[in-house]
């Protein structure tokens, strides 16, 4: 299997934000942007792997600035890390006002995608061919994201199940929840 560079599979999708995408305050719904992120992550991962890919997790979705109706939103996705069957896709989103050309960085996130073969089994993906120091930094960043994601899942899986009623109530004692009915 031949390794592929991030440049090979880098994908950009640009879409006009229309009124039906907006909430009551005229800003674009976050769910619309998440759907577009999923599309660009799929396209990027599929280009790298040569296979159908599925989303298995989303990390670090951040909404820095609102997107307005009438703006053009460009989502650029790049493979930053590969495992045996998975890829972490970094996504950078910016919007542009068509009349002025003014751009703003609105969102960033990471999607973990897994390649599937024709019988829907996980399948190996090509290695990532690192061509410069920035790509190397992103690869190490992706490795840390994967490690953090696994640690978070492990903590959540073992943490809550190991609590009895008393410890659950204690964990919530300083929080804004009313447990008087329990």
C-alpha positions as CSV (number, residue, x, y, z in Angstrom):
1,X,0.0,0.0,0.0
2,X,1.5,3.4,-1.0
3,X,1.6,6.2,1.5
4,X,-0.3,9.3,0.7
5,X,0.4,12.9,1.7
6,X,-2.1,15.2,3.4
7,X,-2.0,17.3,0.2
8,X,-3.3,14.3,-1.8
9,X,-6.6,14.1,0.1
10,X,-7.0,17.7,1.2
11,X,-10.6,18.7,0.4
12,X,-12.4,22.0,0.4
13,X,-16.2,22.4,0.1
14,X,-17.7,25.9,-0.2
15,X,-21.4,26.5,0.3
16,X,-23.7,29.6,0.3
17,X,-25.5,30.0,3.6
18,X,-29.2,30.4,2.7
19,X,-32.2,31.6,4.9
20,X,-33.5,28.1,5.5
21,X,-30.2,27.3,7.4
22,X,-30.8,30.1,9.9
23,X,-32.1,30.2,13.4
24,X,-34.5,32.9,14.7
25,X,-31.7,35.4,15.1
26,X,-30.5,35.0,11.5
27,X,-27.4,33.0,12.4
28,X,-26.6,29.7,10.8
29,X,-27.6,26.6,12.9
30,X,-24.7,24.8,14.4
31,X,-26.2,21.5,13.1
32,X,-26.0,22.7,9.5
33,X,-22.3,23.4,10.0
34,X,-21.8,20.0,11.7
35,X,-23.4,18.3,8.7
36,X,-21.1,20.1,6.3
37,X,-18.1,19.1,8.5
38,X,-19.2,15.5,8.3
39,X,-19.4,15.7,4.5
40,X,-16.0,17.2,4.1
41,X,-14.5,14.8,6.6
42,X,-16.0,11.9,4.6
43,X,-14.7,13.2,1.3
44,X,-11.2,13.7,2.7
45,X,-11.0,10.3,4.4
46,X,-12.4,8.5,1.4
47,X,-9.8,10.1,-0.9
48,X,-7.0,9.1,1.4
49,X,-8.2,5.5,2.1
50,X,-9.8,4.7,-1.3
51,X,-12.7,3.2,0.7
52,X,-16.1,4.1,2.1
53,X,-15.6,5.8,5.5
54,X,-17.8,6.3,8.6
55,X,-17.6,8.8,11.4
56,X,-16.7,7.3,14.7
57,X,-16.1,10.4,16.8
58,X,-15.9,14.2,16.8
59,X,-13.5,16.0,19.0
60,X,-13.0,19.6,19.9
61,X,-15.8,21.3,17.9
62,X,-15.4,24.9,18.5
63,X,-17.7,27.8,17.4
64,X,-15.6,30.9,17.4
65,X,-17.9,33.3,15.6
66,X,-21.4,33.1,14.1
67,X,-22.0,32.5,10.4
68,X,-24.5,34.8,8.7
69,X,-27.1,34.2,6.0
70,X,-25.5,35.2,2.6
71,X,-22.0,34.3,3.6
72,X,-19.9,31.7,1.7
73,X,-18.6,29.0,4.1
74,X,-15.5,27.1,3.1
75,X,-14.5,23.9,5.0
76,X,-11.1,22.5,4.4
77,X,-10.3,19.0,5.6
78,X,-6.9,17.3,5.9
79,X,-5.8,14.0,7.2
80,X,-3.5,14.8,10.1
81,X,-3.1,11.3,11.6
82,X,-3.6,7.7,10.6
83,X,-3.9,4.5,12.6
84,X,-4.4,1.0,11.2
85,X,-8.0,1.6,10.0
86,X,-8.7,5.1,11.3
87,X,-7.8,8.6,10.3
88,X,-8.1,11.8,12.2
89,X,-9.3,14.6,9.9
90,X,-8.6,18.2,10.9
91,X,-11.2,20.7,9.7
92,X,-10.8,24.5,9.4
93,X,-13.9,26.5,8.6
94,X,-14.1,30.1,7.5
95,X,-16.8,32.3,6.2
96,X,-16.6,35.1,3.7
97,X,-18.8,38.1,2.9
98,X,-19.1,37.9,-1.0
99,X,-19.4,41.7,-1.4
100,X,-16.4,42.7,0.6
101,X,-14.2,39.6,0.6
102,X,-14.0,39.9,4.4
103,X,-13.1,36.4,5.9
104,X,-13.3,35.1,9.4
105,X,-12.3,31.8,11.0
106,X,-15.6,30.5,12.4
107,X,-14.9,26.8,13.5
108,X,-12.3,24.1,13.9
109,X,-12.7,20.4,14.8
110,X,-11.4,16.9,14.4
111,X,-13.3,13.9,13.0
112,X,-12.2,10.4,13.5
113,X,-13.1,8.3,10.4
114,X,-12.8,4.6,9.9
115,X,-12.4,2.9,6.5
116,X,-14.8,0.1,5.6
117,X,-14.5,-2.4,2.8
118,X,-17.3,-3.8,0.6
119,X,-18.5,-6.2,3.4
120,X,-18.4,-3.3,5.9
121,X,-15.4,-4.6,7.8
122,X,-12.8,-2.2,9.0
123,X,-9.9,-2.1,6.5
124,X,-6.4,-0.9,6.6
125,X,-5.6,2.7,5.4
126,X,-2.5,4.0,3.7
127,X,0.3,5.5,5.8
128,X,0.5,9.3,5.9
129,X,3.4,10.6,4.0
130,X,4.8,13.6,6.0
131,X,6.4,16.2,3.8
132,X,7.2,19.1,6.1
133,X,7.5,20.2,9.7
134,X,3.9,21.5,9.9
135,X,2.5,18.2,8.8
136,X,4.8,16.5,11.4
137,X,3.4,18.7,14.1
138,X,-0.1,18.0,13.0
139,X,0.6,14.2,13.0
140,X,1.8,14.4,16.6
141,X,-1.2,16.6,17.5
142,X,-3.4,13.9,16.0
143,X,-1.6,11.2,18.0
144,X,-2.4,13.2,21.2
145,X,-6.0,13.7,20.2
146,X,-6.4,9.9,19.7
147,X,-4.7,9.2,23.1
148,X,-6.9,11.8,24.8
149,X,-10.1,10.4,23.2
150,X,-9.2,6.8,24.4
151,X,-8.5,8.1,27.9
152,X,-11.7,10.0,28.0
153,X,-13.7,7.0,26.9
154,X,-12.0,4.8,29.5
155,X,-12.7,7.3,32.3
156,X,-16.3,7.6,31.4
157,X,-16.8,3.8,31.0
158,X,-15.2,2.9,34.3
159,X,-16.0,6.1,36.3
160,X,-19.8,6.1,36.4
161,X,-20.3,2.4,36.6
162,X,-18.1,2.1,39.7
163,X,-20.2,4.7,41.7
164,X,-22.8,3.7,44.2
165,X,-25.7,5.9,45.0
166,X,-23.9,7.7,47.8
167,X,-20.9,8.5,45.6
168,X,-23.2,9.7,42.8
169,X,-25.0,12.0,45.2
170,X,-21.7,13.3,46.6
171,X,-20.4,14.0,43.0
172,X,-23.4,16.1,42.4
173,X,-23.6,17.9,45.8
174,X,-21.9,21.1,44.6
175,X,-23.7,21.1,41.2
176,X,-26.9,22.7,40.0
177,X,-29.2,19.7,40.2
178,X,-32.0,18.9,42.5
179,X,-31.6,15.3,43.7
180,X,-34.3,15.5,46.5
181,X,-36.6,13.1,44.7
182,X,-34.0,10.3,44.7
